[in-house]
Amino acid sequence: MKIALLGVGQAGGKVADAILDYEAASRVDFVTDAVAVNSARADLLGLSRIPVDRRVLIGQSRVKGHGCGADNELGVTVAEEDIDEVRGAVDDLPVHEVDAFLVVAGLGGGTGSGAAPVIARELSRLYTEPVYGLGLLPGSDEGGIYTLNAARSFQTFVREVDNLLVFDNDAWRRSGESLRSGYASINEEIARRLGVLLGAGEVSKPPVPESVVDASEIINTLAGGGVTTIGYANSRLDRPARGLFGRREPDPDETDVVNRITTTVRRATLGNLTLPANVESTERALVIVSGPPRYLSRKGVEGSQRWLEEETGTMEVRGGDYPIPDSDYVAALVVLSGVTDVPRIKELQQIGAETQRNLKERAAQRPEALRDLVWDGDGEIDPLF
Ligand SMILES: Nc1nc2c(ncn2[C@@H]2O[C@H](COP(=O)(O)OP(=O)(O)OP(=O)(O)O)[C@@H](O)[C@H]2O)c(=O)[nH]1
């Protein structure tokens, strides 16, 4: 599936860069073009893969290139005011080659959190291709404002995109490690998962997949909107060293091949999801199994689809394979789309509402600050727009 990638804010730009790194290493083209949008000049300069002429600085007249300082209403304002600049960069993209847009942002800060939903709304207005979001949730130790930002942005972003893929930074922090020091490995993990998903149908050289995951399979899985979480697991193969003269790798036992696939799919589904969710609340699913062709099997993929149907309670489970001849792994990617039972989102909304209440109480002592607050008085969090 070919995408146009838009990284918004600092985290959005860095994750977009990581996806481009993955694409370059995998030698499969799935990003047609990439654009970075930010209100902080230094963050745009810090990017490595996104071409310089595709980096758009917004909000210069208001924040002078210094970012939105975790104020996501300001993020909305600067994106709305400078939407022509963003539109100009997207107009230059070969949109006729694109199957979908992907807008990536950290939802806890100011620029990405506020601007990403504005940009998604504009893309949906202008183009017929689906617009997907990839939202990164803040760590629980980043404070109430980040949580409130994320809760508000989440509500708006999910409404403005055709589907919101979510990655919870909090669930991915390694124990004893600060979130900040873990960003590089977290970004690689996000890139790997998206790379397998988007690259699977773009294999143009032999060996071609037995069962291709083309763009329409992905689009149909994500159709209907809501929130998507992605699972991934791999299993290392004990393959003989390559390059040994005249030695052909023996064919593996078929039962072992099928068992390895079904076990890996189970681990992908029940292990580390990008956003922990109750699997039974899934509406549609997609499973992709990658690895060297002789370790792939239609029977294995179909068996895994049946298992996923039982586990999720939905009959809409698609599947396919992604041959990677040089790989030393069999890997499984499981896309769970339309999940509704997500404890982290509930928690985000509760903490966000509490933070909003505290801000209101404090602002009541300083009436002039009230106008900056969105507060409907019933404890609910308002969307950003
Ligand atoms: N996964 C991941 N999350 C990040 C990264 N950098 C920042 N974040 C998260 O993103 C949120 C902050 O968003 P940023 O993208 O830094 O902020 P911004 O959108 O540029 O907004 P302002 O700086 O306020 O203008 C926090 O919750 C961080 O934990 C990163 O490289 N990877």
PDBQT file of the ligand as one rigid body, heavy atoms in Angstrom, charges set to zero:
ROOT
HETATM    1  N1  LIG A 401       7.087   7.659  20.474  1.00  0.00    +0.000 N 
HETATM    2  C1  LIG A 401       7.633   8.876  20.596  1.00  0.00    +0.000 A 
HETATM    3  N2  LIG A 401       7.030   9.820  21.330  1.00  0.00    +0.000 NA
HETATM    4  C2  LIG A 401       7.618  11.013  21.427  1.00  0.00    +0.000 A 
HETATM    5  C3  LIG A 401       8.831  11.325  20.773  1.00  0.00    +0.000 A 
HETATM    6  N3  LIG A 401       9.155  12.624  21.058  1.00  0.00    +0.000 NA
HETATM    7  C4  LIG A 401       8.164  13.092  21.857  1.00  0.00    +0.000 A 
HETATM    8  N4  LIG A 401       7.245  12.124  22.088  1.00  0.00    +0.000 N 
HETATM    9  C5  LIG A 401       5.990  12.256  22.866  1.00  0.00    +0.000 C 
HETATM   10  O1  LIG A 401       5.224  13.265  22.245  1.00  0.00    +0.000 OA
HETATM   11  C6  LIG A 401       4.599  14.105  23.203  1.00  0.00    +0.000 C 
HETATM   12  C7  LIG A 401       5.090  15.525  23.015  1.00  0.00    +0.000 C 
HETATM   13  O2  LIG A 401       4.880  15.890  21.718  1.00  0.00    +0.000 OA
HETATM   14  P1  LIG A 401       5.976  16.591  20.816  1.00  0.00    +0.000 P 
HETATM   15  O3  LIG A 401       5.843  16.006  19.467  1.00  0.00    +0.000 OA
HETATM   16  O4  LIG A 401       7.315  16.577  21.465  1.00  0.00    +0.000 OA
HETATM   17  O5  LIG A 401       5.454  18.081  20.858  1.00  0.00    +0.000 OA
HETATM   18  P2  LIG A 401       5.016  18.972  19.635  1.00  0.00    +0.000 P 
HETATM   19  O6  LIG A 401       3.874  18.342  18.926  1.00  0.00    +0.000 OA
HETATM   20  O7  LIG A 401       6.220  19.265  18.814  1.00  0.00    +0.000 OA
HETATM   21  O8  LIG A 401       4.451  20.252  20.375  1.00  0.00    +0.000 OA
HETATM   22  P3  LIG A 401       5.167  21.499  21.076  1.00  0.00    +0.000 P 
HETATM   23  O9  LIG A 401       6.619  21.124  21.317  1.00  0.00    +0.000 OA
HETATM   24  O10 LIG A 401       4.388  21.674  22.329  1.00  0.00    +0.000 OA
HETATM   25  O11 LIG A 401       5.015  22.612  20.117  1.00  0.00    +0.000 OA
HETATM   26  C8  LIG A 401       4.999  13.566  24.545  1.00  0.00    +0.000 C 
HETATM   27  O12 LIG A 401       3.929  12.798  25.034  1.00  0.00    +0.000 OA
HETATM   28  C9  LIG A 401       6.225  12.719  24.287  1.00  0.00    +0.000 C 
HETATM   29  O13 LIG A 401       6.313  11.614  25.136  1.00  0.00    +0.000 OA
HETATM   30  C10 LIG A 401       9.439  10.320  19.981  1.00  0.00    +0.000 A 
HETATM   31  O14 LIG A 401      10.487  10.465  19.342  1.00  0.00    +0.000 OA
HETATM   32  N5  LIG A 401       8.786   9.119  19.927  1.00  0.00    +0.000 N 
ENDROOT
TORSDOF 0
